[in-house]
């Protein structure tokens, strides 16, 4: 599961966590319309000096088991197939297969 | 109806008083003050929980430290610092 994309995502998550407070402070100044434009511009320039992997939108939820980037069930941090496998093995608490006799038979699983 | 009408100035005073009591910013013109960036919760701590076993471990650094330890055990570590010039010359000859 330690493929390059996962490592990149970990890097992004670390970068965001480490720089979050400083970025928020600059964002506050830059977006504050009551401050003089020059100050706001300076803050925006400072914001631009932060690296790519300090922005929260570079973080992508990936499967914690396989590293797959699509079809992630975010509550479990698993892709849909790993979710199914683990659910059928009973490794996920409160998740079990739905059936016709069950009161909730709309989906495959209820949780 | 006249009895129910409230003067705008009174309404303004009320809003000001309300923001004082509840300790919120008084912003009657709804200017963009950037307060939402300060008010929002930090997202980093939650983000770090996506990969529990990877977490905050820096793999490359761990590997490097491990390699250095292995080299030291085989006697291939960095040489010790010498106190004087004479010492360094002596050590150079030995090699």
N, CA and C atoms of all chains as a GROMACS GRO file, in nm:
protein
  618
    1UNK      N    1   0.083  -0.120   0.000
    1UNK     CA    2   0.000   0.000   0.000
    1UNK      C    3   0.087   0.124   0.000
    2UNK      N    4   0.220   0.106   0.015
    2UNK     CA    5   0.306   0.224   0.021
    2UNK      C    6   0.352   0.263  -0.118
    3UNK      N    7   0.258   0.284  -0.208
    3UNK     CA    8   0.301   0.327  -0.340
    3UNK      C    9   0.325   0.478  -0.338
    4UNK      N   10   0.376   0.525  -0.451
    4UNK     CA   11   0.419   0.665  -0.457
    4UNK      C   12   0.305   0.760  -0.428
    5UNK      N   13   0.186   0.725  -0.479
    5UNK     CA   14   0.074   0.818  -0.462
    5UNK      C   15   0.035   0.830  -0.316
    6UNK      N   16   0.043   0.718  -0.245
    6UNK     CA   17   0.011   0.723  -0.102
    6UNK      C   18   0.117   0.806  -0.029
    7UNK      N   19   0.243   0.787  -0.066
    7UNK     CA   20   0.350   0.862   0.000
    7UNK      C   21   0.333   1.012  -0.026
    8UNK      N   22   0.290   1.045  -0.148
    8UNK     CA   23   0.267   1.185  -0.181
    8UNK      C   24   0.154   1.241  -0.096
    9UNK      N   25   0.051   1.158  -0.078
    9UNK     CA   26  -0.063   1.203   0.001
    9UNK      C   27  -0.023   1.223   0.148
   10UNK      N   28   0.060   1.132   0.198
   10UNK     CA   29   0.108   1.146   0.336
   10UNK      C   30   0.186   1.276   0.350
   11UNK      N   31   0.270   1.302   0.248
   11UNK     CA   32   0.350   1.426   0.248
   11UNK      C   33   0.258   1.548   0.252
   12UNK      N   34   0.153   1.544   0.171
   12UNK     CA   35   0.059   1.656   0.167
   12UNK      C   36  -0.008   1.673   0.302
   13UNK      N   37  -0.048   1.562   0.363
   13UNK     CA   38  -0.117   1.570   0.492
   13UNK      C   39  -0.024   1.629   0.599
   14UNK      N   40   0.102   1.586   0.595
   14UNK     CA   41   0.198   1.641   0.693
   14UNK      C   42   0.219   1.790   0.669
   15UNK      N   43   0.234   1.826   0.541
   15UNK     CA   44   0.256   1.968   0.507
   15UNK      C   45   0.140   2.055   0.552
   16UNK      N   46   0.020   2.008   0.528
   16UNK     CA   47  -0.100   2.084   0.566
   16UNK      C   48  -0.103   2.102   0.718
   17UNK      N   49  -0.077   1.993   0.790
   17UNK     CA   50  -0.084   1.999   0.936
   17UNK      C   51   0.019   2.095   0.993
   18UNK      N   52   0.140   2.091   0.935
   18UNK     CA   53   0.248   2.174   0.991
   18UNK      C   54   0.228   2.322   0.961
   19UNK      N   55   0.167   2.353   0.844
   19UNK     CA   56   0.159   2.494   0.802
   19UNK      C   57   0.021   2.554   0.818
   20UNK      N   58  -0.071   2.477   0.876
   20UNK     CA   59  -0.210   2.520   0.875
   20UNK      C   60  -0.230   2.654   0.949
   21UNK      N   61  -0.169   2.666   1.065
   21UNK     CA   62  -0.195   2.784   1.147
   21UNK      C   63  -0.139   2.910   1.080
   22UNK      N   64  -0.018   2.899   1.027
   22UNK     CA   65   0.043   3.014   0.960
   22UNK      C   66  -0.038   3.053   0.837
   23UNK      N   67  -0.081   2.954   0.762
   23UNK     CA   68  -0.161   2.983   0.642
   23UNK      C   69  -0.292   3.050   0.679
   24UNK      N   70  -0.354   3.003   0.785
   24UNK     CA   71  -0.480   3.062   0.829
   24UNK      C   72  -0.461   3.209   0.865
   25UNK      N   73  -0.351   3.238   0.932
   25UNK     CA   74  -0.324   3.376   0.973
   25UNK      C   75  -0.311   3.466   0.851
   26UNK      N   76  -0.233   3.420   0.752
   26UNK     CA   77  -0.217   3.499   0.629
   26UNK      C   78  -0.349   3.511   0.554
   27UNK      N   79  -0.427   3.402   0.552
   27UNK     CA   80  -0.557   3.405   0.485
   27UNK      C   81  -0.647   3.510   0.549
   28UNK      N   82  -0.643   3.514   0.681
   28UNK     CA   83  -0.725   3.611   0.753
   28UNK      C   84  -0.691   3.753   0.711
   29UNK      N   85  -0.562   3.782   0.702
   29UNK     CA   86  -0.520   3.918   0.664
   29UNK      C   87  -0.555   3.944   0.518
   30UNK      N   88  -0.527   3.846   0.432
   30UNK     CA   89  -0.546   3.869   0.289
   30UNK      C   90  -0.693   3.885   0.251
   31UNK      N   91  -0.781   3.817   0.322
   31UNK     CA   92  -0.923   3.822   0.286
   31UNK      C   93  -1.002   3.926   0.364
   32UNK      N   94  -0.932   3.998   0.453
   32UNK     CA   95  -0.999   4.097   0.536
   32UNK      C   96  -1.012   4.228   0.460
   33UNK      N   97  -1.134   4.261   0.417
   33UNK     CA   98  -1.153   4.380   0.334
   33UNK      C   99  -1.142   4.510   0.412
   34UNK      N  100  -1.136   4.502   0.545
   34UNK     CA  101  -1.126   4.624   0.624
   34UNK      C  102  -0.980   4.669   0.641
   35UNK      N  103  -0.886   4.585   0.600
   35UNK     CA  104  -0.744   4.621   0.610
   35UNK      C  105  -0.700   4.693   0.482
   36UNK      N  106  -0.593   4.773   0.490
   36UNK     CA  107  -0.546   4.843   0.370
   36UNK      C  108  -0.500   4.744   0.261
   37UNK      N  109  -0.524   4.780   0.134
   37UNK     CA  110  -0.493   4.689   0.024
   37UNK      C  111  -0.348   4.644   0.021
   38UNK      N  112  -0.257   4.736   0.060
   38UNK     CA  113  -0.114   4.699   0.055
   38UNK      C  114  -0.083   4.583   0.149
   39UNK      N  115  -0.139   4.592   0.269
   39UNK     CA  116  -0.116   4.486   0.369
   39UNK      C  117  -0.173   4.355   0.318
   40UNK      N  118  -0.294   4.362   0.263
   40UNK     CA  119  -0.358   4.242   0.212
   40UNK      C  120  -0.275   4.180   0.100
   41UNK      N  121  -0.221   4.266   0.014
   41UNK     CA  122  -0.141   4.216  -0.098
   41UNK      C  123  -0.015   4.146  -0.046
   42UNK      N  124   0.047   4.206   0.054
   42UNK     CA  125   0.167   4.144   0.112
   42UNK      C  126   0.134   4.006   0.168
   43UNK      N  127   0.021   3.997   0.235
   43UNK     CA  128  -0.020   3.868   0.293
   43UNK      C  129  -0.044   3.765   0.183
   44UNK      N  130  -0.103   3.813   0.072
   44UNK     CA  131  -0.128   3.722  -0.039
   44UNK      C  132   0.003   3.673  -0.098
   45UNK      N  133   0.101   3.762  -0.108
   45UNK     CA  134   0.232   3.723  -0.160
   45UNK      C  135   0.296   3.619  -0.069
   46UNK      N  136   0.279   3.638   0.062
   46UNK     CA  137   0.333   3.540   0.158
   46UNK      C  138   0.264   3.406   0.140
   47UNK      N  139   0.133   3.410   0.117
   47UNK     CA  140   0.058   3.286   0.096
   47UNK      C  141   0.112   3.210  -0.025
   48UNK      N  142   0.151   3.288  -0.128
   48UNK     CA  143   0.200   3.224  -0.250
   48UNK      C  144   0.334   3.156  -0.230
   49UNK      N  145   0.407   3.192  -0.124
   49UNK     CA  146   0.538   3.131  -0.102
   49UNK      C  147   0.527   2.992  -0.040
   50UNK      N  148   0.412   2.958   0.012
   50UNK     CA  149   0.396   2.824   0.069
   50UNK      C  150   0.399   2.722  -0.044
   51UNK      N  151   0.446   2.603  -0.011
   51UNK     CA  152   0.459   2.499  -0.113
   51UNK      C  153   0.324   2.443  -0.156
   52UNK      N  154   0.332   2.361  -0.260
   52UNK     CA  155   0.208   2.302  -0.314
   52UNK      C  156   0.141   2.213  -0.210
   53UNK      N  157   0.224   2.135  -0.137
   53UNK     CA  158   0.166   2.037  -0.045
   53UNK      C  159   0.136   2.096   0.092
   54UNK      N  160   0.105   2.225   0.097
   54UNK     CA  161   0.056   2.282   0.222
   54UNK      C  162  -0.090   2.323   0.208
   55UNK      N  163  -0.142   2.307   0.085
   55UNK     CA  164  -0.282   2.343   0.062
   55UNK      C  165  -0.371   2.223   0.089
   56UNK      N  166  -0.480   2.243   0.163
   56UNK     CA  167  -0.564   2.126   0.199
   56UNK      C  168  -0.624   2.056   0.077
   57UNK      N  169  -0.639   2.128  -0.035
   57UNK     CA  170  -0.703   2.061  -0.147
   57UNK      C  171  -0.609   1.973  -0.229
   58UNK      N  172  -0.482   1.963  -0.187
   58UNK     CA  173  -0.394   1.865  -0.251
   58UNK      C  174  -0.406   1.728  -0.184
   59UNK      N  175  -0.477   1.725  -0.072
   59UNK     CA  176  -0.495   1.599   0.000
   59UNK      C  177  -0.610   1.522  -0.064
   60UNK      N  178  -0.584   1.395  -0.087
   60UNK     CA  179  -0.688   1.311  -0.146
   60UNK      C  180  -0.706   1.188  -0.060
   61UNK      N  181  -0.830   1.154  -0.035
   61UNK     CA  182  -0.855   1.032   0.042
   61UNK      C  183  -0.823   0.910  -0.044
   62UNK      N  184  -0.733   0.827   0.006
   62UNK     CA  185  -0.698   0.704  -0.064
   62UNK      C  186  -0.726   0.586   0.028
   63UNK      N  187  -0.736   0.470  -0.034
   63UNK     CA  188  -0.763   0.348   0.045
   63UNK      C  189  -0.644   0.321   0.136
   64UNK      N  190  -0.670   0.300   0.263
   64UNK     CA  191  -0.559   0.278   0.357
   64UNK      C  192  -0.504   0.136   0.343
   65UNK      N  193  -0.572   0.053   0.266
   65UNK     CA  194  -0.526  -0.086   0.249
   65UNK      C  195  -0.449  -0.102   0.118
   66UNK      N  196  -0.504  -0.048   0.010
   66UNK     CA  197  -0.445  -0.068  -0.122
   66UNK      C  198  -0.393   0.059  -0.186
   67UNK      N  199  -0.431   0.174  -0.137
   67UNK     CA  200  -0.387   0.300  -0.198
   67UNK      C  201  -0.472   0.343  -0.315
   68UNK      N  202  -0.580   0.272  -0.342
   68UNK     CA  203  -0.668   0.309  -0.453
   68UNK      C  204  -0.729   0.447  -0.427
   69UNK      N  205  -0.743   0.526  -0.537
   69UNK     CA  206  -0.789   0.663  -0.521
   69UNK      C  207  -0.935   0.685  -0.552
   70UNK      N  208  -1.002   0.582  -0.604
   70UNK     CA  209  -1.144   0.599  -0.638
   70UNK      C  210  -1.228   0.501  -0.560
   71UNK      N  211  -1.355   0.536  -0.543
   71UNK     CA  212  -1.447   0.446  -0.476
   71UNK      C  213  -1.411   0.426  -0.330
   72UNK      N  214  -1.377   0.536  -0.264
   72UNK     CA  215  -1.337   0.527  -0.123
   72UNK      C  216  -1.459   0.552  -0.035
   73UNK      N  217  -1.478   0.466   0.064
   73UNK     CA  218  -1.580   0.491   0.165
   73UNK      C  219  -1.508   0.558   0.280
   74UNK      N  220  -1.528   0.689   0.290
   74UNK     CA  221  -1.435   0.768   0.373
   74UNK      C  222  -1.446   0.737   0.522
   75UNK      N  223  -1.563   0.692   0.568
   75UNK     CA  224  -1.575   0.662   0.712
   75UNK      C  225  -1.480   0.550   0.754
   76UNK      N  226  -1.448   0.462   0.658
   76UNK     CA  227  -1.360   0.350   0.691
   76UNK      C  228  -1.223   0.366   0.627
   77UNK      N  229  -1.206   0.471   0.543
   77UNK     CA  230  -1.081   0.493   0.470
   77UNK      C  231  -1.044   0.371   0.388
   78UNK      N  232  -1.144   0.308   0.327
   78UNK     CA  233  -1.119   0.188   0.246
   78UNK      C  234  -1.187   0.205   0.111
   79UNK      N  235  -1.130   0.138   0.008
   79UNK     CA  236  -1.200   0.139  -0.120
   79UNK      C  237  -1.312   0.036  -0.113
   80UNK      N  238  -1.400   0.042  -0.212
   80UNK     CA  239  -1.524  -0.037  -0.200
   80UNK      C  240  -1.496  -0.186  -0.191
   81UNK      N  241  -1.394  -0.235  -0.262
   81UNK     CA  242  -1.368  -0.379  -0.260
   81UNK      C  243  -1.309  -0.422  -0.125
   82UNK      N  244  -1.214  -0.342  -0.075
   82UNK     CA  245  -1.155  -0.374   0.056
   82UNK      C  246  -1.261  -0.364   0.165
   83UNK      N  247  -1.351  -0.268   0.148
   83UNK     CA  248  -1.461  -0.255   0.243
   83UNK      C  249  -1.544  -0.383   0.244
   84UNK      N  250  -1.576  -0.434   0.126
   84UNK     CA  251  -1.656  -0.556   0.114
   84UNK      C  252  -1.584  -0.674   0.178
   85UNK      N  253  -1.454  -0.687   0.144
   85UNK     CA  254  -1.376  -0.799   0.198
   85UNK      C  255  -1.376  -0.795   0.351
   86UNK      N  256  -1.344  -0.678   0.402
   86UNK     CA  257  -1.332  -0.666   0.548
   86UNK      C  258  -1.466  -0.685   0.615
   87UNK      N  259  -1.572  -0.632   0.552
   87UNK     CA  260  -1.705  -0.645   0.611
   87UNK      C  261  -1.746  -0.792   0.616
   88UNK      N  262  -1.716  -0.864   0.509
   88UNK     CA  263  -1.755  -1.006   0.505
   88UNK      C  264  -1.674  -1.088   0.606
   89UNK      N  265  -1.551  -1.043   0.633
   89UNK     CA  266  -1.470  -1.111   0.734
   89UNK      C  267  -1.509  -1.070   0.875
   90UNK      N  268  -1.600  -0.972   0.884
   90UNK     CA  269  -1.642  -0.925   1.015
   90UNK      C  270  -1.539  -0.839   1.086
   91UNK      N  271  -1.453  -0.771   1.006
   91UNK     CA  272  -1.349  -0.689   1.069
   91UNK      C  273  -1.396  -0.545   1.094
   92UNK      N  274  -1.512  -0.511   1.039
   92UNK     CA  275  -1.564  -0.376   1.059
   92UNK      C  276  -1.682  -0.382   1.156
   93UNK      N  277  -1.668  -0.310   1.264
   93UNK     CA  278  -1.772  -0.314   1.366
   93UNK      C  279  -1.903  -0.255   1.314
   94UNK      N  280  -2.013  -0.324   1.341
   94UNK     CA  281  -2.144  -0.272   1.307
   94UNK      C  282  -2.181  -0.284   1.162
   95UNK      N  283  -2.099  -0.353   1.082
   95UNK     CA  284  -2.129  -0.369   0.940
   95UNK      C  285  -2.159  -0.514   0.913
   96UNK      N  286  -2.273  -0.541   0.853
   96UNK     CA  287  -2.298  -0.679   0.810
   96UNK      C  288  -2.383  -0.680   0.686
   97UNK      N  289  -2.390  -0.792   0.623
   97UNK     CA  290  -2.457  -0.803   0.493
   97UNK      C  291  -2.607  -0.789   0.512
   98UNK      N  292  -2.668  -0.711   0.424
   98UNK     CA  293  -2.813  -0.697   0.430
   98UNK      C  294  -2.878  -0.814   0.356
   99UNK      N  295  -2.998  -0.851   0.397
   99UNK     CA  296  -3.070  -0.956   0.326
   99UNK      C  297  -3.219  -0.923   0.326
  100UNK      N  298  -3.297  -1.000   0.250
  100UNK     CA  299  -3.439  -0.968   0.230
  100UNK      C  300  -3.516  -0.969   0.362
  101UNK      N  301  -3.476  -1.056   0.453
  101UNK     CA  302  -3.550  -1.066   0.578
  101UNK      C  303  -3.512  -0.958   0.677
  102UNK      N  304  -3.400  -0.890   0.646
  102UNK     CA  305  -3.357  -0.787   0.741
  102UNK      C  306  -3.449  -0.666   0.729
  103UNK      N  307  -3.467  -0.593   0.835
  103UNK     CA  308  -3.555  -0.475   0.829
  103UNK      C  309  -3.506  -0.370   0.731
  104UNK      N  310  -3.375  -0.367   0.708
  104UNK     CA  311  -3.319  -0.269   0.614
  104UNK      C  312  -3.258  -0.346   0.498
  105UNK      N  313  -3.328  -0.358   0.387
  105UNK     CA  314  -3.275  -0.437   0.276
  105UNK      C  315  -3.249  -0.352   0.153
  106UNK      N  316  -3.234  -0.222   0.172
  106UNK     CA  317  -3.216  -0.135   0.058
  106UNK      C  318  -3.074  -0.148   0.001
  107UNK      N  319  -2.976  -0.150   0.086
  107UNK     CA  320  -2.838  -0.151   0.040
  107UNK      C  321  -2.775  -0.287   0.059
  108UNK      N  322  -2.648  -0.294   0.022
  108UNK     CA  323  -2.577  -0.421   0.038
  108UNK      C  324  -2.544  -0.443   0.185
  109UNK      N  325  -2.506  -0.335   0.251
  109UNK     CA  326  -2.468  -0.346   0.391
  109UNK      C  327  -2.542  -0.240   0.471
  110UNK      N  328  -2.563  -0.266   0.593
  110UNK     CA  329  -2.612  -0.160   0.681
  110UNK      C  330  -2.508  -0.134   0.788
  111UNK      N  331  -2.493  -0.013   0.820
  111UNK     CA  332  -2.401   0.022   0.926
  111UNK      C  333  -2.441   0.150   0.993
  112UNK      N  334  -5.058   5.014   1.468
  112UNK     CA  335  -4.935   4.970   1.401
  112UNK      C  336  -4.817   5.056   1.444
  113UNK      N  337  -4.843   5.183   1.469
  113UNK     CA  338  -4.734   5.273   1.503
  113UNK      C  339  -4.661   5.230   1.630
  114UNK      N  340  -4.737   5.168   1.718
  114UNK     CA  341  -4.677   5.127   1.844
  114UNK      C  342  -4.574   5.017   1.822
  115UNK      N  343  -4.595   4.935   1.713
  115UNK     CA  344  -4.506   4.822   1.688
  115UNK      C  345  -4.380   4.862   1.610
  116UNK      N  346  -4.385   4.980   1.548
  116UNK     CA  347  -4.272   5.019   1.465
  116UNK      C  348  -4.149   5.048   1.552
  117UNK      N  349  -4.034   4.996   1.506
  117UNK     CA  350  -3.910   5.016   1.580
  117UNK      C  351  -3.819   5.105   1.499
  118UNK      N  352  -3.762   5.201   1.566
  118UNK     CA  353  -3.670   5.291   1.497
  118UNK      C  354  -3.544   5.216   1.454
  119UNK      N  355  -3.490   5.246   1.332
  119UNK     CA  356  -3.368   5.178   1.287
  119UNK      C  357  -3.252   5.195   1.385
  120UNK      N  358  -3.245   5.314   1.444
  120UNK     CA  359  -3.134   5.338   1.538
  120UNK      C  360  -3.143   5.245   1.658
  121UNK      N  361  -3.268   5.219   1.701
  121UNK     CA  362  -3.287   5.128   1.815
  121UNK      C  363  -3.244   4.986   1.777
  122UNK      N  364  -3.283   4.948   1.653
  122UNK     CA  365  -3.246   4.813   1.605
  122UNK      C  366  -3.095   4.798   1.602
  123UNK      N  367  -3.028   4.903   1.555
  123UNK     CA  368  -2.883   4.904   1.545
  123UNK      C  369  -2.822   4.886   1.685
  124UNK      N  370  -2.878   4.963   1.780
  124UNK     CA  371  -2.828   4.954   1.918
  124UNK      C  372  -2.848   4.815   1.973
  125UNK      N  373  -2.963   4.755   1.936
  125UNK     CA  374  -2.993   4.620   1.983
  125UNK      C  375  -2.891   4.520   1.930
  126UNK      N  376  -2.859   4.534   1.799
  126UNK     CA  377  -2.762   4.442   1.739
  126UNK      C  378  -2.626   4.455   1.806
  127UNK      N  379  -2.590   4.580   1.832
  127UNK     CA  380  -2.461   4.605   1.897
  127UNK      C  381  -2.457   4.542   2.036
  128UNK      N  382  -2.568   4.561   2.107
  128UNK     CA  383  -2.575   4.506   2.243
  128UNK      C  384  -2.570   4.353   2.239
  129UNK      N  385  -2.638   4.298   2.140
  129UNK     CA  386  -2.642   4.152   2.128
  129UNK      C  387  -2.502   4.098   2.103
  130UNK      N  388  -2.428   4.164   2.012
  130UNK     CA  389  -2.294   4.115   1.981
  130UNK      C  390  -2.201   4.133   2.101
  131UNK      N  391  -2.228   4.235   2.183
  131UNK     CA  392  -2.148   4.253   2.304
  131UNK      C  393  -2.174   4.138   2.402
  132UNK      N  394  -2.303   4.106   2.419
  132UNK     CA  395  -2.340   4.004   2.518
  132UNK      C  396  -2.286   3.868   2.477
  133UNK      N  397  -2.303   3.834   2.347
  133UNK     CA  398  -2.262   3.701   2.302
  133UNK      C  399  -2.119   3.698   2.251
  134UNK      N  400  -2.049   3.808   2.266
  134UNK     CA  401  -1.908   3.818   2.228
  134UNK      C  402  -1.884   3.779   2.083
  135UNK      N  403  -1.969   3.831   1.995
  135UNK     CA  404  -1.946   3.814   1.852
  135UNK      C  405  -1.905   3.949   1.794
  136UNK      N  406  -1.845   3.945   1.675
  136UNK     CA  407  -1.799   4.069   1.614
  136UNK      C  408  -1.918   4.151   1.565
  137UNK      N  409  -1.915   4.282   1.591
  137UNK     CA  410  -2.022   4.370   1.545
  137UNK      C  411  -1.990   4.412   1.402
  138UNK      N  412  -2.065   4.363   1.308
  138UNK     CA  413  -2.036   4.387   1.167
  138UNK      C  414  -2.167   4.413   1.093
  139UNK      N  415  -2.226   4.533   1.112
  139UNK     CA  416  -2.361   4.557   1.059
  139UNK      C  417  -2.366   4.559   0.907
  140UNK      N  418  -2.256   4.593   0.841
  140UNK     CA  419  -2.258   4.602   0.695
  140UNK      C  420  -2.215   4.470   0.629
  141UNK      N  421  -2.196   4.367   0.710
  141UNK     CA  422  -2.153   4.236   0.660
  141UNK      C  423  -2.028   4.245   0.573
  142UNK      N  424  -1.930   4.321   0.620
  142UNK     CA  425  -1.804   4.329   0.548
  142UNK      C  426  -1.731   4.197   0.562
  143UNK      N  427  -1.646   4.167   0.463
  143UNK     CA  428  -1.568   4.044   0.471
  143UNK      C  429  -1.445   4.071   0.558
  144UNK      N  430  -1.447   4.019   0.678
  144UNK     CA  431  -1.337   4.045   0.771
  144UNK      C  432  -1.239   3.929   0.780
  145UNK      N  433  -1.266   3.822   0.706
  145UNK     CA  434  -1.178   3.705   0.712
  145UNK      C  435  -1.193   3.626   0.840
  146UNK      N  436  -1.296   3.657   0.918
  146UNK     CA  437  -1.311   3.589   1.046
  146UNK      C  438  -1.336   3.440   1.029
  147UNK      N  439  -1.392   3.404   0.915
  147UNK     CA  440  -1.425   3.262   0.896
  147UNK      C  441  -1.300   3.174   0.892
  148UNK      N  442  -1.186   3.234   0.851
  148UNK     CA  443  -1.062   3.156   0.847
  148UNK      C  444  -1.009   3.131   0.987
  149UNK      N  445  -1.042   3.219   1.079
  149UNK     CA  446  -1.000   3.199   1.217
  149UNK      C  447  -1.099   3.109   1.291
  150UNK      N  448  -1.226   3.120   1.252
  150UNK     CA  449  -1.331   3.048   1.323
  150UNK      C  450  -1.330   2.899   1.288
  151UNK      N  451  -1.292   2.866   1.165
  151UNK     CA  452  -1.302   2.727   1.119
  151UNK      C  453  -1.210   2.636   1.200
  152UNK      N  454  -1.254   2.513   1.218
  152UNK     CA  455  -1.172   2.415   1.289
  152UNK      C  456  -1.047   2.382   1.206
  153UNK      N  457  -0.940   2.344   1.275
  153UNK     CA  458  -0.820   2.299   1.206
  153UNK      C  459  -0.848   2.161   1.147
  154UNK      N  460  -0.800   2.141   1.023
  154UNK     CA  461  -0.830   2.015   0.955
  154UNK      C  462  -0.716   1.916   0.962
  155UNK      N  463  -0.597   1.965   0.998
  155UNK     CA  464  -0.478   1.879   0.998
  155UNK      C  465  -0.489   1.755   1.085
  156UNK      N  466  -0.524   1.770   1.213
  156UNK     CA  467  -0.526   1.653   1.301
  156UNK      C  468  -0.614   1.540   1.250
  157UNK      N  469  -0.730   1.576   1.191
  157UNK     CA  470  -0.818   1.472   1.136
  157UNK      C  471  -0.756   1.408   1.012
  158UNK      N  472  -0.684   1.491   0.936
  158UNK     CA  473  -0.623   1.440   0.813
  158UNK      C  474  -0.518   1.333   0.840
  159UNK      N  475  -0.451   1.347   0.955
  159UNK     CA  476  -0.342   1.254   0.986
  159UNK      C  477  -0.393   1.115   1.022
  160UNK      N  478  -0.524   1.098   1.034
  160UNK     CA  479  -0.576   0.967   1.075
  160UNK      C  480  -0.613   0.876   0.958
  161UNK      N  481  -0.588   0.922   0.835
  161UNK     CA  482  -0.628   0.841   0.719
  161UNK      C  483  -0.549   0.710   0.711
  162UNK      N  484  -0.417   0.719   0.729
  162UNK     CA  485  -0.334   0.597   0.722
  162UNK      C  486  -0.275   0.573   0.859
  163UNK      N  487  -0.341   0.496   0.944
  163UNK     CA  488  -0.294   0.483   1.083
  163UNK      C  489  -0.153   0.426   1.093
  164UNK      N  490  -0.121   0.327   1.008
  164UNK     CA  491   0.010   0.262   1.025
  164UNK      C  492   0.123   0.344   0.966
  165UNK      N  493   0.091   0.431   0.867
  165UNK     CA  494   0.194   0.520   0.814
  165UNK      C  495   0.207   0.642   0.904
  166UNK      N  496   0.094   0.703   0.931
  166UNK     CA  497   0.087   0.812   1.026
  166UNK      C  498   0.190   0.920   1.004
  167UNK      N  499   0.266   0.950   1.106
  167UNK     CA  500   0.360   1.060   1.098
  167UNK      C  501   0.503   1.010   1.082
  168UNK      N  502   0.520   0.882   1.044
  168UNK     CA  503   0.655   0.828   1.029
  168UNK      C  504   0.715   0.877   0.899
  169UNK      N  505   0.836   0.930   0.908
  169UNK     CA  506   0.910   0.970   0.789
  169UNK      C  507   0.994   0.850   0.746
  170UNK      N  508   0.946   0.779   0.645
  170UNK     CA  509   1.008   0.652   0.607
  170UNK      C  510   1.153   0.667   0.565
  171UNK      N  511   1.180   0.770   0.482
  171UNK     CA  512   1.315   0.788   0.429
  171UNK      C  513   1.413   0.814   0.542
  172UNK      N  514   1.371   0.897   0.639
  172UNK     CA  515   1.457   0.928   0.752
  172UNK      C  516   1.483   0.804   0.837
  173UNK      N  517   1.378   0.726   0.861
  173UNK     CA  518   1.392   0.602   0.940
  173UNK      C  519   1.492   0.509   0.874
  174UNK      N  520   1.479   0.496   0.740
  174UNK     CA  521   1.568   0.408   0.664
  174UNK      C  522   1.712   0.456   0.675
  175UNK      N  523   1.733   0.587   0.665
  175UNK     CA  524   1.868   0.644   0.669
  175UNK      C  525   1.932   0.617   0.805
  176UNK      N  526   1.855   0.642   0.911
  176UNK     CA  527   1.907   0.621   1.047
  176UNK      C  528   1.942   0.474   1.067
  177UNK      N  529   1.857   0.387   1.014
  177UNK     CA  530   1.882   0.243   1.025
  177UNK      C  531   2.011   0.205   0.952
  178UNK      N  532   2.031   0.262   0.832
  178UNK     CA  533   2.151   0.233   0.754
  178UNK      C  534   2.276   0.278   0.828
  179UNK      N  535   2.269   0.396   0.890
  179UNK     CA  536   2.385   0.448   0.964
  179UNK      C  537   2.418   0.354   1.080
  180UNK      N  538   2.317   0.308   1.149
  180UNK     CA  539   2.338   0.215   1.262
  180UNK      C  540   2.406   0.088   1.214
  181UNK      N  541   2.358   0.035   1.101
  181UNK     CA  542   2.414  -0.088   1.045
  181UNK      C  543   2.561  -0.068   1.011
  182UNK      N  544   2.594   0.045   0.952
  182UNK     CA  545   2.732   0.074   0.913
  182UNK      C  546   2.821   0.083   1.037
  183UNK      N  547   2.770   0.148   1.140
  183UNK     CA  548   2.848   0.162   1.264
  183UNK      C  549   2.880   0.026   1.321
  184UNK      N  550   2.783  -0.064   1.316
  184UNK     CA  551   2.800  -0.198   1.372
  184UNK      C  552   2.908  -0.274   1.296
  185UNK      N  553   2.923  -0.244   1.167
  185UNK     CA  554   3.025  -0.313   1.087
  185UNK      C  555   3.157  -0.235   1.089
  186UNK      N  556   3.166  -0.134   1.175
  186UNK     CA  557   3.289  -0.055   1.185
  186UNK      C  558   3.309   0.037   1.067
  187UNK      N  559   3.202   0.074   0.998
  187UNK     CA  560   3.213   0.162   0.881
  187UNK      C  561   3.153   0.298   0.907
  188UNK      N  562   3.145   0.335   1.034
  188UNK     CA  563   3.086   0.465   1.069
  188UNK      C  564   3.180   0.580   1.037
  189UNK      N  565   3.133   0.702   1.066
  189UNK     CA  566   3.218   0.818   1.042
  189UNK      C  567   3.331   0.820   1.144
  190UNK      N  568   3.452   0.867   1.106
  190UNK     CA  569   3.564   0.871   1.201
  190UNK      C  570   3.538   0.972   1.312
  191UNK      N  571   3.600   0.947   1.427
  191UNK     CA  572   3.581   1.038   1.541
  191UNK      C  573   3.653   1.170   1.516
  192UNK      N  574   3.602   1.274   1.573
  192UNK     CA  575   3.667   1.405   1.560
  192UNK      C  576   3.796   1.406   1.641
  193UNK      N  577   3.901   1.466   1.585
  193UNK     CA  578   4.028   1.473   1.657
  193UNK      C  579   4.037   1.604   1.734
  194UNK      N  580   4.116   1.601   1.843
  194UNK     CA  581   4.129   1.721   1.927
  194UNK      C  582   4.230   1.819   1.868
  195UNK      N  583   4.342   1.763   1.811
  195UNK     CA  584   4.448   1.852   1.761
  195UNK      C  585   4.486   1.813   1.619
  196UNK      N  586   4.573   1.894   1.557
  196UNK     CA  587   4.619   1.867   1.420
  196UNK      C  588   4.707   1.743   1.416
  197UNK      N  589   4.789   1.727   1.521
  197UNK     CA  590   4.880   1.614   1.527
  197UNK      C  591   4.802   1.483   1.528
  198UNK      N  592   4.693   1.482   1.604
  198UNK     CA  593   4.609   1.362   1.611
  198UNK      C  594   4.555   1.326   1.473
  199UNK      N  595   4.512   1.429   1.403
  199UNK     CA  596   4.450   1.402   1.273
  199UNK      C  597   4.553   1.346   1.176
  200UNK      N  598   4.679   1.397   1.187
  200UNK     CA  599   4.786   1.346   1.100
  200UNK      C  600   4.813   1.199   1.131
  201UNK      N  601   4.817   1.168   1.261
  201UNK     CA  602   4.845   1.031   1.304
  201UNK      C  603   4.737   0.935   1.252
  202UNK      N  604   4.612   0.980   1.265
  202UNK     CA  605   4.501   0.896   1.220
  202UNK      C  606   4.507   0.874   1.069
  203UNK      N  607   4.549   0.980   0.996
  203UNK     CA  608   4.557   0.969   0.851
  203UNK      C  609   4.661   0.867   0.810
  204UNK      N  610   4.774   0.862   0.885
  204UNK     CA  611   4.880   0.766   0.854
  204UNK      C  612   4.836   0.622   0.874
  205UNK      N  613   4.759   0.602   0.979
  205UNK     CA  614   4.716   0.467   1.014
  205UNK      C  615   4.637   0.401   0.901
  206UNK      N  616   4.565   0.482   0.827
  206UNK     CA  617   4.478   0.424   0.725
  206UNK      C  618   4.553   0.375   0.603
   0.00000   0.00000   0.00000
